[in-house]
Amino acid sequence: MTTFFITGVSSGLGQAIAAGALEAGHRVVGTVRRPEDAAAFEATAPDRAHARLLDVTDDAAVTRIVADVESTVGPIEVVIANAGYGVEGIFEETPLSDLKAQFATNVFGVAATLQAVLPYMRKRRAGHLMAVTSMAGLMAVPGMSAYCASKFAVEGMLESLRHEVAPFGIHVTAVEPGSFRTEWAGRSMTRAERTIADYDELFDPIRARRVAASGNQLGNPARAADAILAILQESEPPAHLVLGSDALRLIGAARAAVDRDIQQWETLSRSTDFADGAQLAAT
């Protein structure tokens, strides 16, 4: 039996991942924001589902909850920093307060969660740290600048962290889902007010399509949970776990576009070196 610590288990992918882990016989400590959600979660498996009330933007509370879990439930072996939400809006129309709030949850909430658990895993020389980023952490679309920025930030943080903790036997995986059939694009999304007519032609159809697609997305949350549980059986789990055929397609196209830019401007890029750079590189 493995002990999981999963943030944001009251809905969406967090709920599905927790349910899959419990069904597989594991122990799950899941964080929620409301007492009624805590009671509902613990009722799913009274002996193995442990709820904790937590706002991941409260750094001190995150540290306190993790310490409590380690002392009362047991050593945390797998962390899945899942809590997050989306801010949708044209960059020029998105208030900075919304952008800061997006980062407070999606970036600093993840950082606080992983930092709180790391000392225990490092001492034990074992563990698996995961964060649910998004395909939007490796590609970007119009009207999601705040969300994409937060997910790109988490991707960079995890990439660096992975190299830091590998010597301690700790694995790090960025989970990059595409569009899944959750409330992410519905009631869970914050939408910036439309104020600038110049963007109407571009963005109004995008927003309308996203609203219409909510509840009809391609991805199955239960299968996402199965995929995440599957990599825990691997001795060398992936650094990046892309979930969904749409994510594969869109991430692939975005990375190909970056490669084209790099190749097209390679000569100009190399021209910025000192003249003796080639000689130094060869020695």
C-alpha positions in Angstrom: 0.0 0.0 0.0 1.4 3.4 -1.1 0.6 6.6 0.7 -0.4 9.5 -1.7 -0.7 13.1 -0.9 -3.0 14.8 -3.5 -4.1 18.4 -3.5 -7.5 19.3 -4.8 -9.5 16.0 -4.7 -13.0 17.5 -4.5 -13.4 17.5 -8.3 -11.8 17.1 -11.7 -8.6 15.2 -12.3 -7.7 15.3 -8.6 -10.9 13.5 -7.7 -10.4 10.9 -10.4 -6.7 10.3 -9.5 -7.6 9.9 -5.8 -10.5 7.5 -6.7 -8.2 5.4 -8.9 -5.5 5.2 -6.1 -8.1 4.2 -3.5 -9.6 1.6 -5.9 -6.2 0.1 -6.3 -5.9 -0.3 -2.6 -3.7 2.6 -1.7 -4.0 5.2 1.1 -4.8 8.7 0.0 -4.5 12.0 1.9 -6.5 14.5 -0.1 -6.8 18.2 0.4 -10.1 20.1 0.0 -11.3 23.6 0.7 -14.7 22.8 2.3 -15.7 20.6 5.3 -18.5 19.0 3.3 -16.0 18.0 0.7 -13.8 16.5 3.4 -16.6 14.4 4.7 -17.6 13.2 1.2 -14.0 12.2 0.4 -13.4 10.2 3.6 -16.7 8.4 3.0 -15.4 6.9 -0.2 -12.9 4.7 1.8 -13.2 5.3 5.5 -10.1 3.4 6.4 -7.8 4.7 3.6 -9.2 8.1 2.5 -8.0 11.0 4.8 -9.1 14.5 4.1 -7.3 17.7 5.1 -8.7 21.2 4.8 -6.1 23.3 3.0 -5.7 26.4 0.9 -2.5 25.8 -1.0 -1.8 29.5 -1.1 -1.2 29.5 2.6 2.4 28.4 2.8 2.5 27.9 6.6 -0.7 25.8 6.4 0.8 23.6 3.7 4.0 22.9 5.8 1.8 22.2 8.9 -0.5 19.8 7.1 2.4 17.8 5.5 4.1 17.5 8.9 0.8 16.3 10.5 0.3 13.7 7.7 3.9 12.4 8.2 3.4 12.0 11.9 -0.2 10.7 12.0 -0.9 8.9 8.7 2.5 7.8 7.6 5.4 8.5 5.3 4.2 10.2 2.1 5.5 8.3 -0.9 3.8 10.0 -3.8 2.8 13.6 -4.1 0.5 14.9 -6.8 0.3 18.7 -6.7 -3.0 19.0 -8.6 -4.8 22.0 -7.1 -5.3 24.7 -9.6 -7.7 26.6 -11.9 -7.8 28.5 -15.1 -8.0 32.2 -15.9 -9.3 32.9 -19.4 -8.9 36.2 -21.0 -7.0 38.4 -23.5 -3.7 39.5 -22.0 -4.5 43.2 -22.3 -7.9 42.7 -20.7 -6.7 40.5 -17.8 -6.3 42.4 -14.6 -2.9 42.0 -13.0 -4.7 40.9 -9.8 -6.1 38.0 -11.7 -2.6 37.1 -13.0 -1.1 37.2 -9.5 -3.9 35.1 -8.1 -3.4 32.6 -10.9 0.3 32.3 -10.0 -0.5 32.2 -6.3 -2.4 28.9 -6.7 -0.9 27.3 -9.9 2.7 28.1 -9.2 3.4 29.0 -5.6 0.8 26.5 -4.3 2.7 23.7 -6.2 6.0 25.0 -4.9 4.8 25.1 -1.3 3.5 21.6 -1.6 6.7 20.1 -3.1 9.0 22.0 -0.7 7.0 20.8 2.3 7.3 17.2 1.4 10.9 17.2 0.1 12.8 17.1 3.4 11.0 13.9 4.4 11.6 12.2 1.0 15.2 13.4 0.9 15.8 11.8 4.3 14.3 8.6 3.2 16.1 8.7 -0.2 12.9 7.8 -2.0 9.7 9.3 -3.3 7.8 10.5 -6.4 6.9 14.1 -6.9 4.3 15.0 -9.5 2.5 18.1 -10.5 -0.4 18.4 -12.9 0.6 21.1 -15.3 -1.2 21.0 -18.7 -0.5 20.8 -22.4 -0.6 24.5 -21.9 2.7 24.2 -20.1 4.3 23.2 -23.4 2.2 25.1 -25.9 0.0 28.2 -25.8 -3.2 29.5 -27.3 -4.8 32.9 -27.6 -6.8 34.1 -24.6 -5.1 31.9 -22.0 -1.9 33.9 -21.3 -2.2 33.9 -17.5 -2.9 30.2 -17.3 -0.2 29.2 -19.9 2.3 31.4 -18.1 1.6 29.7 -14.8 1.9 26.2 -16.3 5.1 27.1 -18.2 6.5 28.3 -14.9 5.7 25.0 -13.2 7.3 23.1 -16.1 10.6 25.0 -15.7 10.5 24.5 -11.9 10.0 20.7 -12.2 12.7 20.4 -14.9 15.3 22.0 -12.6 14.0 20.1 -9.5 14.2 16.8 -11.3 18.0 17.2 -11.7 18.4 18.4 -8.1 16.7 15.4 -6.4 17.6 12.5 -8.8 20.7 11.7 -6.7 18.4 11.1 -3.7 16.3 8.5 -5.5 13.4 10.9 -5.9 11.5 10.9 -9.2 9.8 14.0 -10.6 7.1 13.9 -13.3 5.2 16.7 -15.0 1.7 15.5 -15.9 0.5 17.3 -19.0 -3.2 16.7 -19.7 -5.1 17.8 -22.7 -8.8 18.5 -22.6 -10.5 16.3 -20.1 -14.2 16.0 -19.2 -14.1 18.0 -16.0 -15.4 21.3 -14.8 -12.1 23.1 -15.7 -13.6 25.0 -18.6 -17.0 25.4 -16.9 -17.6 26.6 -13.3 -14.0 26.2 -12.3 -12.7 28.8 -14.8 -12.4 32.5 -14.1 -13.1 34.6 -17.2 -11.8 38.1 -17.6 -14.4 40.7 -18.7 -14.3 41.6 -22.4 -13.6 45.4 -22.8 -11.6 45.9 -26.0 -13.5 45.6 -29.3 -10.3 45.1 -31.3 -10.1 41.5 -30.0 -13.7 40.5 -30.7 -13.0 38.8 -34.0 -10.2 36.7 -32.6 -11.4 35.9 -29.2 -15.2 35.8 -29.1 -15.4 32.5 -31.2 -12.6 31.0 -29.1 -14.5 31.7 -25.9 -17.8 30.4 -27.3 -16.2 27.2 -28.5 -14.6 26.6 -25.1 -17.9 27.1 -23.3 -19.7 24.8 -25.7 -17.0 22.1 -25.4 -17.2 22.0 -21.6 -18.5 18.6 -20.6 -17.8 17.1 -24.0 -14.0 17.0 -23.9 -12.2 14.0 -25.4 -10.3 13.0 -22.2 -11.6 10.5 -19.7 -10.4 11.4 -16.1 -10.6 7.8 -15.0 -8.2 6.7 -17.7 -5.9 9.6 -16.8 -5.8 8.2 -13.3 -4.9 4.8 -14.7 -2.0 6.2 -16.7 -0.6 8.0 -13.6 -0.8 4.9 -11.5 0.9 2.9 -14.3 4.0 5.0 -14.3 4.5 4.4 -10.6 5.3 0.8 -11.4 8.3 1.9 -13.6 11.8 2.0 -12.2 12.5 4.9 -14.5 9.2 6.9 -14.8 8.9 9.6 -17.4 9.8 13.2 -16.7 6.9 14.2 -18.8 3.6 12.4 -19.0 1.4 13.8 -21.8 -2.3 12.7 -21.5 -4.6 12.7 -24.4 -4.4 12.6 -28.2 -5.2 16.3 -28.4 -2.3 17.1 -26.1 0.1 15.0 -28.2 -1.0 16.8 -31.4 -0.9 20.3 -30.1 2.3 19.9 -28.1 4.0 18.3 -31.1 2.9 21.2 -33.4 4.2 23.8 -30.9 7.5 22.1 -30.4 8.0 21.8 -34.2 7.3 25.5 -34.6 10.1 26.3 -32.0 12.5 23.9 -33.8 11.8 25.7 -37.1 12.6 29.1 -35.5 15.8 27.8 -34.0 16.9 26.3 -37.3 15.9 29.3 -39.4 17.8 31.8 -37.2 20.7 29.5 -36.3 23.3 31.7 -38.1 22.1 34.9 -36.3 22.0 33.1 -33.0 25.7 31.9 -33.4 26.7 35.4 -34.4 26.3 36.7 -30.9 29.3 34.7 -29.5 32.7 36.3 -29.0 35.0 35.7 -31.9 37.1 33.2 -30.0 34.1 31.3 -28.8 34.5 28.5 -31.4 38.1 28.0 -30.4 37.2 27.9 -26.7 34.4 25.4 -27.3 36.8 23.1 -29.3 39.4 23.0 -26.5 
